[in-house]
């Protein structure tokens, strides 16, 4: 059995199911279909690990994801959201809801956010810097672009676990005095939805049940980790499922966290491992920012990318 598990793990690693790649956006859905079918064929080769009953469960999860995707693109966004919500929070697979397999609670010391700020007058004080480096205010939704885990106009807060991760996401290769980084020291442990591929580590050491669960989680991870090489429009088909995941978490009644951790695809494609955290802010009538979210952090300018400290790459105002 151990040799079989090791053989299975090697095939999963060899075929790279972590990040799917396609040239154009319209190929995203077919790329997902093809790659998940490849995964299913590998699973079926190991019938001592995966029985016919499990294949039916695997198909149910895969079909839910593809049905939500197609339903969304037909314009029925509400029904698509309900499918993903039920997939995560209502339906049980192998005796558990999928959300319980993704939920984590860990302490993180410091996260980072970077911005290109050409007008230095808007960050003339530390307090002004904090608001500029925090999420885009609710009255400037028009500035929010379509991102992997947030739709246009919804100002999520994206943080990276390293400054290199920040540079990768912003595609910064040459530093300038307009590039600033904020250090977000986390005050308490973070509860989050873990969409990183860490559950694939040491598969051969897991129980058969845990391996089965890992393959179901991989189906969702693959749908959220599609890289389009040649983007030609604002609409991103490869963002449909991750955005529906965000919407499901945001709409969960009395949910005690609004955060998703995921692999930085840009870092991964550069042979580096970095993780991003996306925090879903709650709208407040009396504030342009989520003040509850703001209190989660002590935000300071990073000493190496800081307008308030004179260095080779910064200026003093």
URPE-V515335 format. One record per backbone hydrogen bond with DSSP energy under -0.5 kcal/mol. NH is the residue of the N-H (numbers start at 1). CO is the residue of the C=O. E is the energy in kcal/mol with one decimal. If there is no record, write none. Layout:
BEGIN
nh->NH co->CO e->E
nh->NH co->CO e->E
END
This chain:
BEGIN
nh->5 co->1 e->-2.4
nh->6 co->2 e->-2.2
nh->7 co->3 e->-2.3
nh->8 co->4 e->-2.4
nh->9 co->5 e->-2.6
nh->10 co->6 e->-2.3
nh->11 co->7 e->-1.6
nh->12 co->8 e->-2.1
nh->13 co->9 e->-2.4
nh->14 co->10 e->-2.6
nh->15 co->11 e->-1.9
nh->16 co->13 e->-1.1
nh->17 co->12 e->-0.6
nh->20 co->225 e->-2.2
nh->22 co->227 e->-2.3
nh->27 co->24 e->-1.6
nh->28 co->25 e->-2.2
nh->31 co->27 e->-2.4
nh->32 co->28 e->-2.2
nh->33 co->29 e->-2.5
nh->34 co->30 e->-2.7
nh->35 co->31 e->-2.6
nh->36 co->32 e->-2.6
nh->37 co->33 e->-1.8
nh->38 co->34 e->-1.9
nh->39 co->35 e->-2.0
nh->40 co->36 e->-2.3
nh->41 co->37 e->-2.2
nh->42 co->38 e->-1.8
nh->43 co->39 e->-2.3
nh->44 co->40 e->-2.3
nh->45 co->41 e->-0.9
nh->45 co->42 e->-0.7
nh->46 co->42 e->-0.6
nh->46 co->43 e->-1.4
nh->47 co->45 e->-0.7
nh->49 co->46 e->-1.7
nh->50 co->46 e->-2.3
nh->51 co->49 e->-0.5
nh->55 co->51 e->-1.7
nh->56 co->52 e->-1.6
nh->57 co->53 e->-1.4
nh->58 co->54 e->-3.0
nh->59 co->55 e->-2.5
nh->60 co->56 e->-2.0
nh->61 co->57 e->-2.1
nh->62 co->58 e->-2.4
nh->63 co->59 e->-3.0
nh->64 co->60 e->-2.0
nh->65 co->61 e->-2.0
nh->66 co->62 e->-2.4
nh->67 co->63 e->-2.5
nh->68 co->64 e->-2.2
nh->69 co->65 e->-2.0
nh->70 co->66 e->-2.3
nh->71 co->67 e->-2.6
nh->72 co->68 e->-2.4
nh->73 co->69 e->-2.0
nh->74 co->70 e->-1.0
nh->75 co->72 e->-1.7
nh->76 co->71 e->-1.8
nh->77 co->75 e->-1.5
nh->80 co->76 e->-1.9
nh->81 co->77 e->-2.5
nh->82 co->78 e->-2.1
nh->83 co->79 e->-1.9
nh->84 co->80 e->-1.8
nh->85 co->81 e->-2.6
nh->86 co->82 e->-2.6
nh->87 co->83 e->-2.1
nh->88 co->84 e->-2.1
nh->89 co->85 e->-3.1
nh->90 co->85 e->-0.5
nh->90 co->86 e->-1.3
nh->91 co->86 e->-3.2
nh->93 co->96 e->-3.4
nh->96 co->93 e->-1.5
nh->98 co->87 e->-0.7
nh->98 co->91 e->-0.6
nh->99 co->88 e->-2.4
nh->100 co->97 e->-0.8
nh->101 co->97 e->-0.6
nh->101 co->98 e->-1.3
nh->102 co->98 e->-1.0
nh->102 co->99 e->-0.7
nh->103 co->99 e->-1.7
nh->104 co->192 e->-2.5
nh->106 co->190 e->-2.1
nh->111 co->184 e->-2.2
nh->112 co->160 e->-2.7
nh->113 co->182 e->-1.7
nh->115 co->180 e->-2.5
nh->117 co->115 e->-0.7
nh->117 co->178 e->-3.0
nh->118 co->116 e->-0.6
nh->120 co->118 e->-1.0
nh->122 co->119 e->-1.4
nh->123 co->120 e->-1.3
nh->124 co->121 e->-0.8
nh->129 co->125 e->-2.3
nh->130 co->126 e->-2.4
nh->131 co->127 e->-1.7
nh->132 co->128 e->-1.9
nh->133 co->129 e->-2.2
nh->134 co->130 e->-1.0
nh->138 co->288 e->-2.3
nh->140 co->137 e->-2.0
nh->141 co->138 e->-0.8
nh->143 co->140 e->-2.1
nh->144 co->141 e->-1.9
nh->145 co->143 e->-0.6
nh->147 co->145 e->-0.6
nh->147 co->150 e->-2.8
nh->150 co->147 e->-1.0
nh->153 co->144 e->-1.0
nh->154 co->151 e->-1.9
nh->155 co->153 e->-0.7
nh->156 co->154 e->-1.9
nh->157 co->279 e->-2.5
nh->158 co->156 e->-0.7
nh->159 co->157 e->-0.5
nh->159 co->277 e->-3.0
nh->160 co->112 e->-3.2
nh->161 co->275 e->-2.0
nh->166 co->162 e->-1.5
nh->167 co->163 e->-2.4
nh->168 co->164 e->-2.2
nh->169 co->165 e->-2.3
nh->170 co->166 e->-2.3
nh->171 co->167 e->-0.7
nh->171 co->168 e->-0.6
nh->172 co->167 e->-2.5
nh->173 co->171 e->-0.6
nh->179 co->176 e->-1.5
nh->180 co->115 e->-2.8
nh->180 co->178 e->-0.6
nh->181 co->305 e->-1.8
nh->182 co->113 e->-3.1
nh->183 co->300 e->-3.4
nh->184 co->111 e->-3.4
nh->184 co->182 e->-0.6
nh->185 co->183 e->-0.9
nh->185 co->298 e->-2.4
nh->186 co->109 e->-2.3
nh->187 co->296 e->-2.8
nh->190 co->106 e->-3.5
nh->192 co->104 e->-2.4
nh->192 co->190 e->-0.5
nh->193 co->259 e->-2.5
nh->194 co->102 e->-3.1
nh->194 co->192 e->-0.7
nh->195 co->193 e->-1.0
nh->195 co->261 e->-3.0
nh->199 co->196 e->-0.6
nh->200 co->197 e->-2.1
nh->201 co->198 e->-1.6
nh->203 co->200 e->-0.9
nh->205 co->202 e->-1.6
nh->206 co->203 e->-1.9
nh->211 co->207 e->-2.2
nh->212 co->208 e->-2.2
nh->213 co->209 e->-2.2
nh->214 co->210 e->-2.3
nh->215 co->211 e->-1.7
nh->216 co->212 e->-1.3
nh->217 co->213 e->-2.3
nh->218 co->214 e->-2.1
nh->219 co->215 e->-1.2
nh->220 co->216 e->-1.1
nh->221 co->217 e->-2.5
nh->222 co->218 e->-2.7
nh->223 co->219 e->-1.3
nh->224 co->220 e->-1.2
nh->224 co->221 e->-0.6
nh->225 co->221 e->-0.5
nh->225 co->222 e->-0.9
nh->227 co->20 e->-3.7
nh->227 co->225 e->-0.5
nh->228 co->226 e->-0.6
nh->229 co->22 e->-2.6
nh->229 co->227 e->-0.6
nh->230 co->23 e->-2.7
nh->231 co->229 e->-0.5
nh->237 co->235 e->-0.5
nh->239 co->236 e->-1.6
nh->240 co->237 e->-1.4
nh->243 co->239 e->-2.2
nh->244 co->240 e->-1.8
nh->245 co->241 e->-2.1
nh->246 co->242 e->-2.1
nh->247 co->243 e->-2.3
nh->248 co->244 e->-2.1
nh->249 co->245 e->-2.3
nh->250 co->246 e->-2.7
nh->251 co->247 e->-1.8
nh->252 co->248 e->-0.7
nh->252 co->249 e->-0.7
nh->255 co->252 e->-1.5
nh->260 co->278 e->-2.1
nh->261 co->193 e->-2.3
nh->262 co->276 e->-2.6
nh->263 co->195 e->-0.7
nh->264 co->274 e->-2.8
nh->265 co->263 e->-0.9
nh->268 co->264 e->-2.4
nh->269 co->265 e->-2.4
nh->270 co->267 e->-1.1
nh->271 co->268 e->-1.7
nh->272 co->267 e->-2.4
nh->274 co->272 e->-0.6
nh->276 co->262 e->-3.1
nh->277 co->159 e->-3.3
nh->278 co->260 e->-2.9
nh->279 co->157 e->-2.9
nh->279 co->277 e->-0.6
nh->280 co->258 e->-2.9
nh->281 co->279 e->-0.8
nh->283 co->281 e->-0.5
nh->287 co->284 e->-1.0
nh->291 co->289 e->-1.2
nh->294 co->290 e->-2.2
nh->295 co->291 e->-1.6
nh->296 co->293 e->-1.5
nh->297 co->294 e->-1.5
nh->298 co->185 e->-2.2
nh->299 co->297 e->-0.6
nh->300 co->183 e->-2.0
nh->300 co->298 e->-0.5
nh->302 co->181 e->-3.1
nh->305 co->302 e->-0.8
nh->309 co->306 e->-0.9
nh->311 co->309 e->-0.6
nh->314 co->311 e->-0.8
nh->317 co->307 e->-0.5
END
